[in-house]
Amino acid sequence: MSNSYDAVVIGGGPSGATAANDLALEGWKVLLLDRAGRIKPCGGAIPPRLIADFDIPDHLLVAKVRCARMISPSDQRVDIPIENGFVGMVNRESFDEWLRTRAQQSGAHRMAGICEQVDAMDHEGFSSVHIATDTAGSLTVRARLVIGADGARSRVASQRVPGAQKGKTVFAYHEILRAPRQEEWGERGYDAERCDVYYRGEFSPDFYGWMFPHGDCLSVGTGSMDKGFSLRSATSRLRGAAGLVGLEVLRREGAPIPLKPLRRWDDGKNVVLAGDAAGVVAPASGEGIYYAMLGGRLAAEAGSAFLKTGQARCLSWARQVFMKEHGRVFFVLGLLQHFWYGTEKRREQFVKICRDKDVQQITFDAYMNKRLVRKKPMAHLRILAKDVAHLLGLARV
C-alpha cells in the first residue's frame, strides 16, 4: 500500500530528523513529516559529545566558543575558559535542514505539512495519521509506528500518551541580529568566541538572558516561567546592556520549552515521544539539542525493536535508558535553577561561585561529556563546602 509506512516521524527538528535517519538506515520505510518554514528559537550550542556521537561536519559550525562569561546583577563578570576544546554554535535553520536532508539521503521520505490527528492502533496494527499538507491538501497515511517529535506542546503527545497534558512549559524568545563589523567587536565588548550569560532579574526573573555568537549574526534572548513578564522588552533591555543597540534584527522567534521530562513517553501500543515532546530540555542551562538528538536515537532504537518483535513494551525502553543516563543530571540542575535563580542576592552568589576552579572544571566536564564526574571526590567535597559557605554568607571571593 503506497500510503503505508513502517514508521511515521512527526516533527523534523533535531530529534525527529535523527530518529528518521536511524530508522531509514536500518531499512525501514519511513515518512518524515515537518512543518515548513519554522525555525525554533535556540541559542544553538552543541557540545563535543554531540558532534562526535552524531557525526556533525565542521562546516555546520558557524562559531566555536572558547569562553563563557557569567554576569551578575551588580555587573560582576566571571570568565570561564573552555580549556582544550570548544562548544560549537549552529544556526538552527541550516542545521535542522542538513539533518532532514541526511535522513532523506538515508532513505526516509519527506513531506511538508502538519499532523492534525493520530488515531489509535487498529486491529491490523496500524495507526492512521491525518495530515494537512502544504501542496496536496488533506491526506491520510498509515503507520505501524508513530514517533512524536513535534515540540513542547506536542499534538501527538496530547492525543495518544496518557498524562502528557500535565507537562509544564516555559517560554523562550530571542532575536537574531546581524553581527557588528570585525573592527567594532572590541569597541562593543563583543567577542566572537565567547558566550555571555546574564543572571539579572530585569532580563529574567527565573532564568537568564544570553548573547551567543553565530558567526555573521548573534542570538540574543531570554526565557521565563512568569507569564506576565515581557520577554521582548527584556530582550530590548539586554541588547542595551550588551552594547548591541542599532544592529539589524534579522528574525524574531519565540516558542514554549518543556520544564522536565514527562513521566511517560509511549502509549503502550505503537506511539513513542522524543525531544521537546518528551520534555528533554536541561533545567538551569536550557540546553536541548543534544538531549533531543539522543532522545530521537533512543526512540528509533526502541521503535525498531518494536517493529521487529511486535512487543509494545519495547517502546518504554527509550525513556528508561535516557533517565538512567541523564536523570540525575536533570535532577541536580533542576535544584540549582530553583534555588540559585530565585532572587538577585542568590544570583549574585551563584556568579561568585562560578569563579571557583573546581566548579568550573566539573561543570564543563559535565556539559562537554554529558556526565557527572565521579572520579574526583575531593573536588566534589570542596564544592559542597564552598556552596554551603556561600549560602550562609560566610564566603569571601
C-alpha positions, 0 to 999 in steps of 0.5 A: 500500500503506497500510503503505508509506512513502517514508521511515521516521524512527526516533527523534523527538528533535531530529534525527529530528523535523527530518529528518521535517519536511524530508522531509514538506515536500518531499512525501514520505510519511513515518512518524515513529516515537518512543518515548513518554514519554522525555525525554533528559537535556540541559542544553538550550542552543541557540545563535543559529545554531540558532534562526535556521537552524531557525526556533525561536519565542521562546516555546520559550525558557524562559531566555536566558543572558547569562553563563557562569561557569567554576569551578575546583577551588580555587573560582576563578570566571571570568565570561564575558559573552555580549556582544550576544546570548544562548544560549537554554535549552529544556526538552527535553520541550516542545521535542522535542514542538513539533518532532514536532508541526511535522513532523506539521503538515508532513505526516509521520505519527506513531506511538508505539512502538519499532523492534525490527528493520530488515531489509535492502533487498529486491529491490523496494527496500524495507526492512521495519521491525518495530515494537512499538507502544504501542496496536496491538501488533506491526506491520510497515511498509515503507520505501524509506528508513530514517533512524536517529535513535534515540540513542547506542546506536542499534538501527538503527545496530547492525543495518544500518551496518557498524562502528557497534558500535565507537562509544564512549559516555559517560554523562550524568545530571542532575536537574531541580529546581524553581527557588528563589523570585525573592527567594532567587536572590541569597541562593543565588548563583543567577542566572537568566541565567547558566550555571555550569560546574564543572571539579572532579574530585569532580563529574567526573573527565573532564568537568564538572558544570553548573547551567543555568537553565530558567526555573521549574526548573534542570538540574543534572548531570554526565557521565563516561567512568569507569564506576565513578564515581557520577554521582548522588552527584556530582550530590548533591555539586554541588547542595551546592556550588551552594547548591541543597540542599532544592529539589524534584527534579522528574525524574531522567534519565540516558542514554549520549552518543556520544564522536565521530562514527562513521566511517560513517553509511549502509549503502550501500543505503537506511539513513542515521544522524543525531544521537546515532546518528551520534555528533554530540555536541561533545567538551569542551562536550557540546553536541548539539542543534544538531549533531543538528538539522543532522545530521537536515537533512543526512540528509533532504537526502541521503535525498531525493536518494536517493529521487529518483535511486535512487543509494545513494551519495547517502546518504554525502553527509550525513556528508561535508558535516557533517565538512567543516563541523564536523570540525575543530571536533570535532577541536580540542575533542576535544584540549582535553577530553583534555588540559585535563580530565585532572587538577585542576592542568590544570583549574585552568589551563584556568579561568585561561585562560578569563579571557583576552579573546581566548579568550573572544571566539573561543570564543563566536564559535565556539559562537554561529556554529558556526565557527572564526574565521579572520579574526583571526590575531593573536588566534589567535597570542596564544592559542597563546602564552598556552596554551603559557605556561600549560602550562609554568607560566610564566603569571601571571593 
